[in-house]
């Protein structure tokens, strides 16, 4: 009986080591396939205070990637946002929501490179908008008769 017990003990130690190695290998394979790369987003924050009819400086969005463009008017109220793609030399493509103005919000979308093209309203009265400045830049425009202020954030 003692001989059988000794054989089982001698046999079980290598078996336990082998099983532990198999478990370690399978765990490593599962962990290697489950890894995910998480990157911290980049952002640009632009404050504006524009006199009646004035434009901000040109803003260049990141190229060849989706950029979330969010804006608000802190003096007249309102917010608007678009997802925008800047193709170098090729213009802008966007889709999003205009600021609420009375009864409903409006969907906005387009693909242009012509200066002055409206992209999105970011105030309640639809007087402050983000528009195309050139094929590679956008700007904030105040079409109101009063000075208006707020901010625009680009996240990519």
Secondary structure per residue as TSV (DSSP state, phi and psi in degrees):
chain	resnum	aa	ss	phi	psi
A	1	X	-	360.0	-40.1
A	2	X	H	-64.7	-34.5
A	3	X	H	-66.6	-39.2
A	4	X	H	-66.2	-43.2
A	5	X	H	-61.8	-41.8
A	6	X	H	-63.2	-41.0
A	7	X	H	-64.3	-42.8
A	8	X	H	-63.5	-44.0
A	9	X	H	-63.3	-42.7
A	10	X	H	-65.7	-37.1
A	11	X	H	-75.8	-35.9
A	12	X	H	-73.2	-31.1
A	13	X	H	-61.7	-51.2
A	14	X	H	-63.0	-33.4
A	15	X	H	-65.6	-42.4
A	16	X	H	-63.7	-42.0
A	17	X	H	-64.7	-42.3
A	18	X	H	-62.9	-44.4
A	19	X	H	-64.1	-39.7
A	20	X	H	-64.4	-38.9
A	21	X	H	-65.6	-41.6
A	22	X	H	-63.0	-44.5
A	23	X	H	-62.2	-42.6
A	24	X	H	-63.3	-41.3
A	25	X	H	-66.3	-46.6
A	26	X	H	-62.8	-41.8
A	27	X	H	-61.3	-42.9
A	28	X	H	-62.7	-41.0
A	29	X	H	-64.8	-44.9
A	30	X	H	-63.9	-44.8
A	31	X	H	-64.9	-40.4
A	32	X	H	-63.1	-37.5
A	33	X	H	-80.4	-15.9
A	34	X	H	-97.5	0.3
A	35	X	-	-70.4	147.4
A	36	X	-	-135.8	136.7
A	37	X	-	-91.4	122.3
A	38	X	-	-115.0	122.9
A	39	X	-	-109.3	147.2
A	40	X	-	-76.5	128.9
A	41	X	-	-69.1	152.3
A	42	X	-	-92.1	152.1
A	43	X	E	-149.7	148.8
A	44	X	E	-126.2	130.7
A	45	X	E	-114.9	124.9
A	46	X	E	-124.0	119.2
A	47	X	E	-91.6	145.2
A	48	X	E	-135.4	149.7
A	49	X	E	-143.5	102.1
A	50	X	E	-113.0	130.0
A	51	X	-	-67.2	166.3
A	52	X	T	-54.1	128.6
A	53	X	T	76.9	2.8
A	54	X	-	-87.2	159.9
A	55	X	B	-119.0	151.4
A	56	X	-	-79.4	175.5
A	57	X	-	-67.9	159.4
A	58	X	-	-65.9	143.1
A	59	X	B	-119.6	127.7
A	60	X	-	-103.1	109.7
A	61	X	-	-70.6	158.3
A	62	X	-	-57.3	148.8
A	63	X	B	-98.8	150.4
A	64	X	S	53.7	36.6
A	65	X	S	-156.1	156.0
A	66	X	E	-71.8	136.3
A	67	X	E	-125.1	125.7
A	68	X	E	-85.6	120.6
A	69	X	E	-111.8	113.7
A	70	X	E	-118.2	137.3
A	71	X	E	-141.9	155.0
A	72	X	E	-145.0	158.7
A	73	X	E	-114.5	115.0
A	74	X	T	-83.9	-16.3
A	75	X	T	-91.2	-37.3
A	76	X	T	-107.5	-6.3
A	77	X	-	80.2	160.2
A	78	X	-	116.1	151.9
A	79	X	E	-143.4	153.1
A	80	X	E	-150.9	157.1
A	81	X	E	-153.1	149.1
A	82	X	E	-142.5	154.0
A	83	X	E	-96.1	128.2
A	84	X	E	-127.6	141.7
A	85	X	E	-118.3	122.4
A	86	X	E	-102.0	112.4
A	87	X	E	-98.0	114.7
A	88	X	T	-52.3	123.9
A	89	X	T	75.3	-11.1
A	90	X	T	-106.3	-6.3
A	91	X	E	100.6	-162.0
A	92	X	E	-121.5	144.6
A	93	X	E	-124.1	135.7
A	94	X	E	-150.2	161.3
A	95	X	E	-153.9	137.6
A	96	X	E	179.3	-157.7
A	97	X	E	-124.3	132.3
A	98	X	-	-74.0	163.5
A	99	X	-	-63.1	147.0
A	100	X	-	-60.1	136.5
A	101	X	-	-145.0	84.7
A	102	X	S	89.6	-87.2
A	103	X	S	-101.5	-35.7
A	104	X	-	-157.1	167.9
A	105	X	-	-93.2	159.1
A	106	X	-	-119.8	138.4
A	107	X	E	-78.0	139.6
A	108	X	E	-125.7	140.5
A	109	X	E	-159.6	157.1
A	110	X	E	174.8	177.4
A	111	X	E	-152.5	100.8
A	112	X	E	-146.1	163.8
A	113	X	-	-132.7	11.7
A	114	X	-	-86.7	125.7
A	115	X	T	-57.0	139.0
A	116	X	T	92.6	-7.4
A	117	X	-	-68.9	127.7
A	118	X	E	-69.0	135.4
A	119	X	E	-108.8	-57.4
A	120	X	E	-156.3	138.4
A	121	X	E	-83.2	138.9
A	122	X	-	-122.4	16.8
A	123	X	S	-134.3	161.3
A	124	X	T	-61.4	-37.8
A	125	X	T	-87.9	3.6
A	126	X	S	55.6	46.4
A	127	X	-	-112.9	-25.8
A	128	X	E	-105.6	122.9
A	129	X	E	-137.2	163.1
A	130	X	E	-98.4	131.2
A	131	X	E	-139.1	167.8
A	132	X	E	-74.5	133.2
A	133	X	E	-99.8	-36.0
A	134	X	E	-159.3	-178.1
A	135	X	T	-60.4	-21.7
A	136	X	T	-119.3	3.1
A	137	X	E	-140.7	159.5
A	138	X	E	-125.1	169.6
A	139	X	E	-148.8	168.6
A	140	X	E	-103.5	130.1
A	141	X	E	-121.3	133.8
A	142	X	E	-107.5	106.9
A	143	X	-	-93.7	5.6
A	144	X	S	-77.0	167.1
A	145	X	S	-91.2	3.2
A	146	X	S	-123.2	160.7
A	147	X	-	-72.7	130.4
A	148	X	E	-126.9	149.4
A	149	X	E	-133.2	159.4
A	150	X	E	172.7	-152.1
A	151	X	E	-153.1	159.2
A	152	X	E	-131.9	135.9
A	153	X	E	-123.1	132.0
A	154	X	E	-111.6	128.6
A	155	X	E	-124.9	130.3
A	156	X	-	-144.2	360.0
